[in-house]
Amino acid sequence: MVRALRAAVVPLTLVVLTALAGVVLGRVYAGDLLTRLVIGAAVGSVLVSVAARRLPSWLVAPVSMAALAGWALWSLRLAAARADLPGSLLEVSADAARNGIPRLLTAMIPVEPTPDTVLVPVVAAWLAGLAGAEVALRTGRVLLGYLPAAGLYAAALYVVGPNAEPAIGATVAFVAVAAVGLAASTGGSPTGGDPAAGLAPGVRAAVRLRLAVSAALGVALVIGLVALLGPVVADQVDGRPVDPRRYVEPPQVQTLDENPLIRISGWTLHPEQKLLDVDTEDAAPPAEGTDAAHGPRIRLAVLSDYDGITWRVGATYRNAGRILPASEPARDSTVDTVRQQITVAELTGRLLPAVATPREVSGARVAYDPATGTLIRPEGLTPGLRYEVTSVRERPSNNLLATANVPAGEEVARVLRVADGVPDPMRRLATQLAEENGAPYARAAAIEQFLSEHYRVVADAPSGHAYPNLAFFLFGPRNGGGQRGTSEQFAAAFAVLGRLSGLPTRVVVGFESGGQGPVRAGDAYAWPEVLFDGLGWVAFEPLPRPENEPRPVEEDFRPTPDDPPPSEVPAPTLEPTASPEPVAAPDGPPAPGGVSTPVLVAGGSGSLLLVVGALLLTLLAMRRSLTRDRLVRGDPGQRIAGAWREVTDALRLAGRPAGDDLAATEVAGRARQALVDARNRRTDGSRPDTEAATDPAVDELATLLNQVGFAPGTATDDQAARAAEVATVYVTTLRSARPWWRRLLWSVHPAPLRRARRSQR
């Protein structure tokens, strides 16, 4: 009986040591499912080794691996059911095997026990138990058999890092259990007495001396290690461990999603495009002062970073489970719950729409940014994707807004930053609005009122929110396209003017819907938000009401020009240097000795032809030199951009100019259509091309241009050569489809030279 108990001590010790790693790792998991699965793996691996102890050593590993496969599949099925993940067990297992380690290290704390976050700990625990049991039970080296469990425990501590309290209790338990296992597994002599009792007197004395010396040396070594390492270990108790998550890149948004503000103009031009289908349940009544028909706003992205050119998301997304981490709501705001079922139609990208702030998501694997409360789907959106999201909507108290303050300091420096290069009229406008309104909310309301009273919303306004675009939107002439824009310009102008006035602001892109039915592209818009102490982020509406006629900006603000307009600069006065020669009367006789009229006409005509010919040859040479400079000289990025300018110049020469506000893909579409129209209008007797012919090479050139714009320095010489080839073929094809007399003028038209000169200024 005693022997059986002693034989059970080592297996039990290995089970406990391996299970303690699951206890430590489970501190960063939601619930106790991960801990229970790791304990099961520890028990199963050790029991298999105990049961197969009499089998050959080479046969134990296959038997244990088969048992591991069964336990892992059962664990994955249980985790998938708990997380309500779609897909078959085979699909879930394959995804967990591919992405287990990166998702574990990029998962948000607390980690939800999903298949991809439990597979690695379960497999590691089983392998540690198998290795430890085989070494300790089959070879009798108990201390060496503890190493796999100790390594697993250290790995669990490393993965947890600074995301949980120090595991002091678990560490003490690990050492105590290991010591008990060692003590119980160490046996004495067969008789249980002195190991040197049966030896000769001389030998017995030598053995006892050797044992005493060894024991003394061991004690001295232990005391020395404790004295040497004790202070070092003690100093690390209060230290902050390294977080391994900083070495793993979290999920990223696509370039399209980094600045979704530029998508507003495209959506506005196609308002009937269906992006989503929404079904809202348990929605609380709207906040005071809002339209009940609009329903809750669906938020797509929050843009907090502005460099004077582009508003960007700048979020750090972490893989999250169904339950998202909860943050404390603002102190003086009321909270209600909104539940929605959303089906993706034609919305693209990775950003996942949801009412602010989501707390639970089912039906889709998501990554979450707690700072902005926004979601992405790392795999990207697909038509038909359906998910359910439960959100906690905060509504600030309107009674406290008038007296609320705004935060300051390093914590909000990001949303207060104003990039260099602000136009002086914008600074003066912000100063004027701030001087007339002292309180933060009054300043924000003044900016909101100024924009809503003086500017017009139009659907065809070009996209753009850099400083020059905003300056033209705010102060440009009304009859020249200024003082009008989409919600992109209204929200961006409010945010910049707010920061210039000392208000922490950001821009939000989302959708305004009634809460039920389809959400179309016309429902997309952007709005600004201001951060107030105790109230959180408060949305503002700078868009004018449809029935209001905007008042000219000049009535309330007239910026002082830095330089006088060209018309006010006095023209230099030219003094005549000589009296003009008298002109003979037309009917008078020719002067004596003069040249006859036919000779004069012939000479003048010949001179004119020479001048015109020289001019045409000069234009032809300059045009060819311009093309050569664009396609041959410079780095690959410059040559790709030059090839694109060749295509856009060809479109202008063909009478189909593409606006500068269009994206490269839209210009490529117009280029294809221009080629189709030119072929259909040919009058040289050939058969019209009635098919909607496509030229995918133009799309390839647009892709290369986007690569140059969004990833500078990545273009290669081969790509630049391909861009030159595409541009040359397209220009030649488009030119050949023109009438013969237009083909003659094509190569000497001076318009591309003028545009190139303007772009260099």
C-alpha positions, 0 to 999 in steps of 0.5 A, spaced: 500 500 500 505 504 501 509 502 495 503 504 491 502 511 494 509 512 493 508 510 486 502 515 485 506 521 488 510 523 482 504 522 477 500 527 481 506 532 482 507 532 474 499 533 473 499 539 479 505 542 476 502 542 469 495 544 471 498 550 475 501 553 468 493 553 466 491 557 472 497 562 471 495 563 464 487 563 465 488 569 469 488 573 462 482 569 460 474 570 460 471 565 465 475 558 467 474 554 460 481 555 459 484 553 466 479 546 465 481 544 458 489 545 461 488 541 467 484 536 463 490 536 458 495 535 464 491 529 467 490 525 460 497 526 458 500 523 465 495 518 465 496 515 458 504 515 460 502 511 466 497 506 463 503 505 457 508 504 462 510 497 460 509 498 453 516 500 449 518 507 449 517 508 442 510 506 442 508 511 447 508 517 443 503 515 438 498 512 443 499 519 446 498 523 440 492 520 438 489 521 445 491 528 444 488 529 437 481 527 441 482 531 447 484 537 442 478 536 437 473 536 443 476 542 446 476 546 440 468 544 439 467 546 446 470 553 445 467 554 438 460 552 441 461 557 447 463 563 443 458 561 438 462 561 432 460 559 425 463 553 421 464 546 421 469 543 426 474 542 420 474 549 418 474 551 425 480 547 427 484 549 420 483 556 422 485 555 429 492 551 427 494 556 422 492 562 427 493 560 434 500 563 436 499 570 433 491 571 435 493 569 442 499 574 442 494 579 439 488 578 443 485 583 447 485 582 455 481 578 457 482 573 452 475 569 450 476 562 450 475 561 442 478 555 438 484 559 436 486 562 443 485 555 447 489 550 442 496 552 443 495 552 451 492 545 450 497 542 446 503 545 450 500 542 456 499 535 453 506 535 450 509 538 457 505 532 461 508 527 456 515 529 456 515 530 464 512 523 465 516 519 460 523 522 463 520 521 471 517 515 470 521 511 465 528 513 467 527 515 474 530 522 473 524 526 477 528 532 477 529 532 470 522 530 469 520 537 472 523 541 467 517 541 461 512 543 466 517 548 469 518 551 462 511 551 461 509 555 467 515 560 465 512 561 458 505 562 461 508 567 466 511 570 460 505 570 455 501 574 461 506 579 462 504 585 466 496 584 464 495 581 471 497 581 478 503 577 480 502 570 480 505 569 487 501 564 490 501 559 484 509 560 484 509 558 491 505 552 490 509 550 484 515 550 488 512 546 494 509 541 490 515 540 486 519 539 493 514 534 496 514 530 490 522 530 490 522 528 497 516 522 497 520 519 491 527 519 494 528 512 497 533 510 502 536 503 503 533 497 502 533 496 509 531 503 511 537 504 515 544 507 515 546 506 507 553 504 510 551 499 515 553 493 512 560 495 510 567 493 513 569 498 518 574 502 514 570 502 508 564 505 512 568 510 515 570 513 508 563 512 506 560 516 511 566 522 511 564 522 503 557 523 505 558 528 510 563 532 505 558 532 499 552 534 504 556 540 507 558 542 500 551 542 497 549 546 503 554 551 502 552 551 494 545 552 496 546 558 501 551 561 496 546 561 491 541 564 495 545 569 498 547 571 490 541 570 487 536 572 493 537 580 492 536 579 484 530 575 485 527 580 490 528 586 486 524 583 480 518 582 484 516 589 484 518 590 477 514 590 471 514 584 466 515 585 459 509 584 454 510 579 449 504 583 445 509 589 443 513 584 439 507 582 434 504 586 429 496 587 431 491 586 425 491 592 421 486 596 417 487 597 409 489 603 406 482 604 404 480 604 411 485 608 414 482 615 411 474 613 410 473 620 410 475 621 402 469 615 401 464 620 403 464 624 396 463 617 392 458 615 396 454 621 395 454 621 388 451 614 388 446 615 394 442 609 392 447 604 393 445 599 398 451 598 403 447 594 409 441 592 412 440 593 419 435 590 424 435 594 431 432 591 437 431 594 444 433 601 442 432 607 447 428 613 445 433 618 442 437 623 446 433 630 447 434 635 441 435 629 435 430 627 430 426 620 432 426 618 425 433 618 424 434 612 429 441 611 432 447 613 428 452 607 426 459 608 426 464 606 421 471 609 423 473 614 428 479 619 426 483 622 431 490 624 427 490 630 422 497 632 419 494 638 415 493 633 409 489 627 411 485 625 417 487 618 419 484 612 424 491 611 427 487 605 431 491 599 435 486 593 434 487 587 438 483 580 436 477 580 441 472 575 442 464 575 443 465 579 449 469 586 448 472 589 454 467 594 458 470 601 459 467 606 464 462 611 461 462 618 462 460 620 469 455 625 467 452 621 462 446 616 461 447 609 458 442 605 454 443 599 450 442 598 443 442 591 439 442 590 432 443 585 427 447 587 421 448 584 414 453 587 409 451 588 402 456 592 398 460 595 403 467 594 402 474 594 407 475 591 414 471 596 418 465 593 421 459 598 422 456 598 429 453 603 434 457 606 439 460 603 444 460 595 442 460 590 448 458 584 445 459 581 437 457 574 435 457 572 428 463 575 426 471 574 428 473 581 430 478 586 432 477 592 437 480 598 439 478 600 446 480 608 445 475 609 439 470 603 440 471 601 433 471 594 430 474 591 424 474 584 421 481 582 419 478 578 414 475 583 410 467 584 409 464 580 404 457 580 401 452 577 406 456 577 412 451 577 418 453 579 425 449 581 431 452 587 436 450 589 442 452 596 444 452 601 450 450 608 447 452 614 452 448 620 452 450 626 455 446 631 459 444 637 455 443 641 462 451 640 464 454 642 457 453 649 458 458 649 464 462 643 462 470 644 461 474 640 456 480 636 458 488 638 457 495 635 458 498 629 455 492 625 455 489 629 450 494 632 446 493 627 440 486 630 439 488 637 440 494 637 435 494 642 430 499 641 424 503 646 421 501 650 415 494 653 418 492 658 413 492 665 416 484 666 415 482 660 418 486 662 424 483 669 424 476 666 424 477 661 429 480 667 434 474 671 432 469 665 434 473 664 440 473 671 442 466 672 442 465 665 446 469 664 452 466 657 455 468 651 451 461 649 449 459 656 447 465 656 442 463 649 439 456 651 438 459 658 435 463 654 430 457 649 429 452 655 428 457 659 423 458 653 418 451 651 418 449 659 417 454 660 411 455 654 407 451 649 403 451 642 402 452 639 395 453 632 392 458 633 387 463 637 391 470 634 390 473 630 395 479 633 399 480 636 407 487 638 406 488 645 409 488 648 402 481 645 401 478 647 407 481 654 406 477 654 399 471 651 402 471 656 407 473 663 404 473 661 396 468 665 392 461 662 392 460 663 384 467 659 383 465 653 387 467 655 394 463 655 400 460 649 398 461 642 400 459 635 403 459 633 410 467 631 409 468 639 409 463 641 414 466 635 419 473 637 417 473 644 418 469 644 424 474 639 427 480 644 425 477 650 427 475 647 434 482 645 435 485 652 433 480 654 439 483 649 444 477 644 443 479 637 443 476 634 437 475 628 432 472 626 426 467 620 425 464 617 419 458 613 419 451 612 417 444 615 419 439 610 419 432 609 421 434 603 425 430 598 420 431 596 413 437 598 408 442 603 409 444 606 403 450 610 400 446 616 401 446 615 408 453 616 409 456 622 412 461 625 417 460 629 423 465 632 429 465 630 436 468 634 442 471 631 448 468 634 455 470 633 462 465 628 465 460 628 459 465 624 454 465 625 446 459 630 444 457 630 437 455 636 433 451 638 427 455 643 423 450 641 416 445 646 415 438 645 415 435 644 408 430 650 408 436 655 410 439 659 405 446 660 407 448 667 408 455 670 405 461 669 409 463 676 408 457 679 412 460 676 418 468 675 416 472 678 411 479 675 411 485 680 410 489 678 404 496 677 405 498 680 398 494 685 394 490 681 388 493 682 381 488 687 379 490 692 384 498 692 382 499 698 378 501 696 371 508 699 369 508 705 364 512 705 358 514 711 355 515 711 347 522 711 345 521 714 338 516 717 334 512 713 329 513 712 322 508 716 318 504 711 314 502 712 307 495 713 304 492 706 302 491 709 295 497 713 294 502 711 289 508 707 291 514 710 293 520 710 288 524 704 288 519 700 292 518 693 292 512 691 288 506 688 291 506 681 289 513 680 291 511 683 298 505 678 298 510 672 296 515 674 301 510 675 307 507 668 306 513 665 305 516 668 312 509 666 315 510 659 313 517 658 315 515 661 322 509 657 323 513 651 321 518 652 326 513 653 331 510 646 329 517 643 329 519 646 336 512 644 339 513 637 336 520 637 339 518 640 346 512 635 346 517 629 345 522 631 350 516 632 355 514 625 354 521 622 354 522 626 361 516 623 364 517 616 362 525 615 362 527 620 367 527 619 375 526 614 380 520 609 378 515 612 382 516 619 378 516 615 372 509 611 374 506 618 375 509 621 369 506 615 365 499 617 368 500 624 366 501 622 359 494 618 360 490 624 363 493 629 357 491 624 352 484 624 355 484 632 355 486 632 348 481 627 346 475 632 349 474 627 355 478 631 361 478 627 368 477 632 374 483 632 379 478 630 384 477 623 381 480 617 384 485 613 380 480 607 379 475 612 376 479 616 371 481 609 369 474 607 368 473 614 364 479 612 360 476 605 358 470 609 356 473 614 352 476 609 348 470 605 346 466 612 344 472 614 340 472 607 336 464 608 335 465 615 332 470 613 327 468 615 320 474 612 316 469 606 314 471 601 319 466 597 323 464 601 329 466 597 336 459 596 339 462 592 345 463 595 351 471 594 350 475 594 356 483 596 357 485 592 363 492 595 362 489 602 364 487 599 371 494 596 372 497 603 371 492 606 376 494 600 381 501 602 380 499 609 381 496 608 388 502 604 390 506 610 389 501 614 392 500 610 398 507 606 399 512 611 397 519 607 395 516 601 393 515 601 386 521 597 382 524 599 375 520 593 372 513 596 374 516 603 371 517 600 365 510 597 365 507 603 366 511 607 360 509 601 356 501 601 358 501 609 357 504 609 350 500 603 348 493 607 350 495 614 348 497 611 341 490 607 341 486 613 343 490 617 338 489 613 332 481 613 333 481 620 332 479 623 325 485 625 321 486 632 322 485 631 329 491 626 329 495 631 325 494 636 331 495 631 337 502 631 337 503 639 337 498 641 341 501 646 347 496 644 352 500 639 355 506 643 356 502 649 359 499 644 364 506 641 366 509 648 367 503 650 372 505 643 376 512 645 376 511 652 380 
